[in-house]
Amino acid sequence: MNLSPGQVAVEAPQAAPLGWQENLNIHLICKECREVPPNLVEEFASGDTVCGSCGLVLTQHLVDTRSEWRTFSNDDQGNDDPSRVGDAANPLLHGSQLQTSIGFGDGSRAARDLNRAQGKSTLDKTNKSLMAAYKQIGTLCDFYHMGSHIADTAKHLYKMTEDARLFKGKSTDAVIAGCIFIACRQNKAPRTFREIYALTKVSKREIGRTFKTLEKFLQVNKNTSNEVTAGGLVVGAAKIHANESTKPEELARRYCNQLRLSDEIGAITHDLCIRTNDQGYIAGRSPLSVAAACIYMVSFLMGKGKTPKDISNVVNVSDGTIRTSYKLLLPHKDALIDPKWIARGGDMKRLPAS
């Protein structure tokens, strides 16, 4: 550039760099349909973005950006308050459950006095006792890995007994043990009295008494409406019915699992228990003895023999009882053992003489 005398070159001001801007030219489309514009459906309940044409999930963990309902209860027709703030009511507790709890705060004397005064209030004592019982039921069920569905059923049963004042003055531990025992049976995962005793430390006699009283009460109150527990399980007295005694086949698979036997051996043991019960070769024996004898026979039949002592430690039956029950089964081995089990690798020659 040529400059005349007295002229000075001045640089033109540069444009400021633009900040971040969203590229609106990028579209989310289905890789299967490739429709433009895409037919997208946002499912906020599951947090997914789904193609409305083929159902393919395109994105996950979607954030619900819609606004919450605002509270205008005075302006709504019919006094309908659309507020969604707060947890849903727990049907296992009483009342509206909208009470305020006073904490210790900074530990000052005034805070302690307020907390103590609220603790003496009789307003929420019923719910406090229920919450303590529910916590104990949840802890016991978790200890034996029973699952939340069994815990929810046991909690519902406990609430029914509390509402009816069925065990007024009785030990809470005994009531909880009976509720867990019935809940296991109703959910097709039965436990024996010995296992419930080992879990709750309530005597077998007391568990039996509580069980009989609960069963009679539930039979009388069959018309009670169903309730939805906190875990989403629908339970009610109409769904609870009297059960027969625990059958050996209901225990066999679990005991085989604890003995680290394969699923195939567990399935064969289950079938052998059914055959033994149907044919009545050791009728009158307890389900534990029958299950233990069947495990003893099948383990040796399939070449994974377990000694009566090993089985005794799991089933809680003496090894002498296991041997006696097995001796009653052995003469009928040809009728009890299915030829299909032999085809899977079983051999009757492996069966011990006693």
C-alpha positions as CSV (number, residue, x, y, z in Angstrom):
1,M,0.0,0.0,0.0
2,N,1.5,3.4,-1.1
3,L,1.3,6.2,1.6
4,S,1.7,9.9,1.0
5,P,3.9,11.9,3.3
6,G,2.2,12.5,6.7
7,Q,-0.1,9.4,6.4
8,V,0.1,6.6,9.0
9,A,-1.1,3.1,8.4
10,V,-3.8,2.0,10.8
11,E,-4.8,-1.7,11.2
12,A,-8.5,-2.4,10.8
13,P,-10.1,-3.8,14.0
14,Q,-10.5,-7.6,13.9
15,A,-13.9,-9.2,14.6
16,A,-14.2,-10.6,18.1
17,P,-14.3,-14.5,18.1
18,L,-17.8,-15.8,18.5
19,G,-18.6,-17.8,21.6
20,W,-20.0,-21.4,21.6
21,Q,-23.1,-21.8,19.6
22,E,-25.3,-24.9,19.2
23,N,-25.1,-26.4,15.7
24,L,-28.7,-26.6,14.8
25,N,-27.9,-28.4,11.6
26,I,-27.2,-31.7,13.5
27,H,-30.3,-33.9,13.8
28,L,-30.9,-37.0,15.8
29,I,-32.4,-39.6,13.4
30,C,-33.1,-43.3,13.6
31,K,-30.3,-45.3,12.0
32,E,-32.8,-47.9,10.9
33,C,-35.6,-45.8,9.5
34,R,-33.6,-42.7,8.5
35,E,-36.8,-40.6,8.4
36,V,-36.5,-36.8,8.0
37,P,-38.0,-35.3,10.0
38,P,-37.5,-38.1,12.5
39,N,-40.4,-39.5,14.4
40,L,-39.0,-39.4,17.9
41,V,-40.8,-40.1,21.2
42,E,-39.4,-39.0,24.5
43,E,-40.4,-41.5,27.3
44,F,-39.6,-39.6,30.5
45,A,-40.8,-42.5,32.7
46,S,-37.9,-44.6,31.5
47,G,-35.6,-41.8,30.5
48,D,-35.3,-43.0,26.8
49,T,-35.7,-41.4,23.4
50,V,-37.3,-43.9,21.1
51,C,-38.1,-44.0,17.4
52,G,-41.8,-43.9,17.1
53,S,-41.7,-45.9,13.8
54,C,-39.6,-49.0,14.7
55,G,-39.2,-48.7,18.5
56,L,-35.4,-48.4,18.5
57,V,-33.9,-46.8,21.6
58,L,-31.7,-43.9,20.4
59,T,-30.6,-42.2,23.7
60,Q,-30.8,-43.1,27.4
61,H,-30.8,-41.2,30.7
62,L,-33.0,-38.5,29.3
63,V,-33.5,-35.5,31.7
64,D,-37.1,-34.3,32.1
65,T,-36.9,-30.6,31.3
66,R,-40.6,-30.0,31.7
67,S,-41.7,-27.7,34.5
68,E,-43.1,-29.1,37.7
69,W,-46.7,-28.4,38.6
70,R,-47.1,-25.2,40.5
71,T,-49.4,-25.0,43.6
72,F,-52.4,-22.8,43.2
73,S,-54.8,-24.7,45.5
74,N,-57.0,-21.7,46.2
75,D,-57.6,-21.1,42.5
76,D,-58.3,-24.7,41.4
77,Q,-61.7,-25.9,40.7
78,G,-62.9,-28.4,43.2
79,N,-59.9,-27.6,45.5
80,D,-57.7,-29.9,43.4
81,D,-54.1,-29.3,44.3
82,P,-51.8,-30.5,41.4
83,S,-48.6,-30.2,43.5
84,R,-46.3,-33.2,43.1
85,V,-43.9,-32.2,45.9
86,G,-42.9,-34.9,48.4
87,D,-43.0,-38.7,48.6
88,A,-46.1,-40.8,48.0
89,A,-47.9,-42.0,51.0
90,N,-46.7,-45.3,52.4
91,P,-49.7,-47.7,52.9
92,L,-47.8,-49.6,55.5
93,L,-48.0,-46.6,57.9
94,H,-50.9,-44.8,59.5
95,G,-52.1,-41.2,58.9
96,S,-51.1,-38.6,56.3
97,Q,-47.4,-39.0,57.2
98,L,-46.9,-35.2,56.9
99,Q,-45.4,-34.7,60.4
100,T,-42.3,-32.7,61.0
101,S,-39.3,-34.2,62.8
102,I,-37.1,-32.0,65.0
103,G,-33.5,-32.9,64.9
104,F,-30.7,-32.1,67.4
105,G,-29.5,-29.3,65.3
106,D,-26.3,-27.8,66.7
107,G,-26.6,-29.8,69.9
108,S,-27.7,-26.9,72.0
109,R,-29.9,-27.3,75.1
110,A,-32.9,-25.8,73.3
111,A,-32.6,-28.2,70.4
112,R,-32.4,-31.2,72.7
113,D,-35.4,-30.0,74.7
114,L,-37.5,-29.7,71.5
115,N,-36.4,-33.1,70.3
116,R,-37.2,-34.7,73.6
117,A,-40.6,-32.9,73.8
118,Q,-41.5,-34.2,70.3
119,G,-40.4,-37.7,71.3
120,K,-42.8,-37.7,74.2
121,S,-45.7,-36.8,71.9
122,T,-48.2,-39.6,71.3
123,L,-49.0,-38.3,67.8
124,D,-46.6,-40.6,65.9
125,K,-45.8,-43.4,68.4
126,T,-47.7,-46.0,66.3
127,N,-45.8,-45.3,63.2
128,K,-42.5,-45.3,65.2
129,S,-43.1,-48.8,66.4
130,L,-44.1,-49.9,62.9
131,M,-41.0,-48.4,61.4
132,A,-38.8,-50.2,64.0
133,A,-40.5,-53.5,63.2
134,Y,-40.2,-52.9,59.5
135,K,-36.5,-52.2,59.9
136,Q,-36.0,-55.4,61.8
137,I,-37.9,-57.4,59.2
138,G,-35.8,-55.9,56.4
139,T,-32.6,-56.6,58.3
140,L,-33.5,-60.3,58.9
141,C,-34.6,-60.9,55.3
142,D,-31.5,-59.3,53.9
143,F,-29.4,-61.6,56.2
144,Y,-30.8,-64.7,54.5
145,H,-31.0,-63.0,51.0
146,M,-34.8,-63.6,50.9
147,G,-35.5,-60.7,48.6
148,S,-37.6,-57.6,48.9
149,H,-40.9,-59.3,47.9
150,I,-40.7,-61.5,50.9
151,A,-39.8,-58.6,53.2
152,D,-42.8,-56.6,51.8
153,T,-45.2,-59.4,52.4
154,A,-43.9,-59.9,55.9
155,K,-44.3,-56.1,56.6
156,H,-47.9,-56.2,55.3
157,L,-48.7,-59.2,57.5
158,Y,-47.2,-57.5,60.5
159,K,-49.3,-54.4,59.9
160,M,-52.5,-56.5,59.7
161,T,-51.8,-58.0,63.1
162,E,-51.0,-54.6,64.6
163,D,-54.3,-53.2,63.3
164,A,-56.3,-56.1,64.6
165,R,-54.4,-56.1,68.0
166,L,-54.0,-59.8,67.5
167,F,-50.8,-60.2,69.5
168,K,-51.3,-57.5,72.1
169,G,-48.7,-58.0,74.9
170,K,-46.8,-60.7,73.0
171,S,-43.2,-60.6,72.0
172,T,-42.5,-58.5,68.9
173,D,-39.7,-60.9,67.9
174,A,-42.1,-63.9,67.9
175,V,-44.7,-62.0,65.7
176,I,-41.9,-61.0,63.2
177,A,-40.7,-64.6,63.1
178,G,-44.2,-65.8,62.3
179,C,-44.7,-63.2,59.6
180,I,-41.5,-64.0,57.9
181,F,-42.3,-67.7,58.0
182,I,-45.7,-67.2,56.3
183,A,-44.2,-64.7,53.9
184,C,-41.7,-67.2,52.7
185,R,-44.3,-69.8,52.1
186,Q,-46.6,-67.5,50.2
187,N,-43.8,-66.5,47.9
188,K,-42.8,-70.1,47.1
189,A,-39.5,-69.9,49.0
190,P,-40.3,-71.8,52.2
191,R,-38.0,-71.9,55.2
192,T,-38.1,-74.5,58.0
193,F,-38.8,-73.7,61.6
194,R,-35.1,-74.4,62.4
195,E,-34.0,-71.9,59.8
196,I,-36.3,-69.2,61.2
197,Y,-35.2,-70.1,64.7
198,A,-31.5,-69.7,63.7
199,L,-32.4,-66.3,62.1
200,T,-34.6,-64.8,64.8
201,K,-33.5,-66.7,67.9
202,V,-37.2,-67.3,68.7
203,S,-37.9,-70.8,69.9
204,K,-39.5,-73.3,67.4
205,R,-42.4,-73.8,69.7
206,E,-43.2,-70.1,69.9
207,I,-42.8,-69.8,66.1
208,G,-45.3,-72.6,65.7
209,R,-47.8,-71.0,68.0
210,T,-47.6,-67.7,66.3
211,F,-47.9,-69.4,62.9
212,K,-51.1,-71.2,63.8
213,T,-52.7,-68.0,65.2
214,L,-51.7,-66.0,62.2
215,E,-53.0,-68.6,59.8
216,K,-56.4,-68.8,61.5
217,F,-56.6,-65.0,61.6
218,L,-55.8,-64.7,57.8
219,Q,-58.4,-67.3,56.9
220,V,-61.1,-65.3,58.8
221,N,-60.0,-62.0,57.2
222,K,-59.9,-63.1,53.6
223,N,-62.1,-60.3,52.4
224,T,-59.5,-57.6,53.3
225,S,-58.8,-55.4,50.3
226,N,-55.4,-55.6,48.6
227,E,-52.8,-53.0,49.4
228,V,-49.7,-51.8,47.5
229,T,-46.5,-51.9,49.6
230,A,-43.7,-49.5,49.3
231,G,-41.9,-51.9,47.0
232,G,-44.8,-52.0,44.6
233,L,-45.9,-55.5,45.6
234,V,-49.7,-56.0,45.8
235,V,-50.6,-58.2,48.8
236,G,-53.7,-58.8,50.7
237,A,-55.4,-61.3,53.0
238,A,-57.4,-62.6,50.0
239,K,-54.1,-63.7,48.5
240,I,-53.0,-65.6,51.6
241,H,-54.2,-69.1,52.0
242,A,-53.5,-72.0,54.3
243,N,-50.5,-74.1,53.2
244,E,-49.6,-77.7,53.6
245,S,-46.4,-78.6,55.4
246,T,-43.1,-77.8,53.5
247,K,-42.4,-80.4,50.9
248,P,-38.9,-81.9,50.4
249,E,-38.7,-80.8,46.7
250,E,-39.1,-77.2,47.8
251,L,-35.9,-77.4,49.9
252,A,-33.8,-79.7,47.7
253,R,-32.5,-77.1,45.2
254,R,-31.5,-74.6,47.8
255,Y,-29.6,-77.2,49.8
256,C,-27.8,-78.5,46.7
257,N,-26.8,-74.9,45.9
258,Q,-25.4,-74.5,49.4
259,L,-23.5,-77.8,49.0
260,R,-22.0,-76.4,45.7
261,L,-23.6,-79.1,43.6
262,S,-24.5,-78.3,40.0
263,D,-27.9,-77.2,38.8
264,E,-28.3,-80.5,37.0
265,I,-27.9,-82.4,40.3
266,G,-30.3,-80.0,41.9
267,A,-32.9,-80.7,39.3
268,I,-32.5,-84.5,39.6
269,T,-32.8,-84.2,43.4
270,H,-36.0,-82.2,43.0
271,D,-37.5,-84.9,40.8
272,L,-36.3,-87.7,43.1
273,C,-38.0,-86.0,46.1
274,I,-41.3,-85.8,44.1
275,R,-41.0,-89.5,43.2
276,T,-40.2,-90.5,46.8
277,N,-43.2,-88.6,48.1
278,D,-45.6,-90.0,45.5
279,Q,-44.6,-93.6,46.1
280,G,-44.4,-93.2,49.9
281,Y,-41.3,-95.3,50.5
282,I,-40.3,-93.3,53.5
283,A,-43.6,-91.9,54.6
284,G,-43.7,-90.3,58.0
285,R,-40.2,-88.9,57.8
286,S,-39.7,-85.1,58.0
287,P,-39.2,-83.1,54.8
288,L,-35.6,-82.4,55.9
289,S,-34.8,-86.1,56.3
290,V,-36.3,-86.9,52.9
291,A,-34.5,-84.0,51.1
292,A,-31.2,-85.0,52.8
293,A,-31.5,-88.7,51.8
294,C,-32.3,-87.7,48.2
295,I,-29.3,-85.4,48.0
296,Y,-27.1,-88.2,49.4
297,M,-28.3,-90.6,46.8
298,V,-28.2,-88.3,43.8
299,S,-24.7,-86.9,44.7
300,F,-23.2,-90.4,44.6
301,L,-25.3,-91.4,41.6
302,M,-23.8,-88.5,39.5
303,G,-20.3,-89.0,40.8
304,K,-20.2,-85.9,43.1
305,G,-20.7,-87.7,46.4
306,K,-21.3,-85.8,49.6
307,T,-20.9,-87.4,52.9
308,P,-23.7,-87.5,55.5
309,K,-21.6,-85.2,57.6
310,D,-21.4,-82.6,54.8
311,I,-25.1,-82.7,54.2
312,S,-25.8,-82.6,57.9
313,N,-24.0,-79.3,58.3
314,V,-26.3,-77.7,55.7
315,V,-29.7,-79.4,56.3
316,N,-29.3,-79.5,60.2
317,V,-30.2,-83.1,60.4
318,S,-28.0,-85.7,62.1
319,D,-25.9,-87.9,59.8
320,G,-27.4,-91.0,61.5
321,T,-30.9,-89.8,60.4
322,I,-29.7,-89.3,56.9
323,R,-28.2,-92.8,56.7
324,T,-31.4,-94.3,58.1
325,S,-33.6,-92.5,55.5
326,Y,-31.2,-93.5,52.8
327,K,-31.4,-97.2,53.8
328,L,-35.1,-97.0,53.3
329,L,-34.7,-95.6,49.8
330,L,-31.9,-97.9,48.6
331,P,-34.0,-101.1,48.1
332,H,-36.3,-99.1,45.8
333,K,-33.5,-97.6,43.7
334,D,-34.7,-99.3,40.5
335,A,-38.2,-97.8,40.8
336,L,-36.9,-94.3,41.9
337,I,-34.0,-93.7,39.5
338,D,-35.1,-92.5,36.0
339,P,-33.1,-94.1,33.1
340,K,-32.6,-90.6,31.8
341,W,-30.4,-89.8,34.8
342,I,-28.2,-92.8,33.9
343,A,-27.9,-91.4,30.3
344,R,-26.7,-88.1,31.8
345,G,-23.7,-89.8,33.4
346,G,-25.3,-91.5,36.4
347,D,-24.2,-95.0,37.6
348,M,-26.0,-97.1,40.2
349,K,-22.7,-98.8,41.1
350,R,-21.5,-95.6,42.7
351,L,-24.4,-95.8,45.3
352,P,-23.0,-96.6,48.8
353,A,-24.3,-99.6,50.6
354,S,-25.3,-97.5,53.6
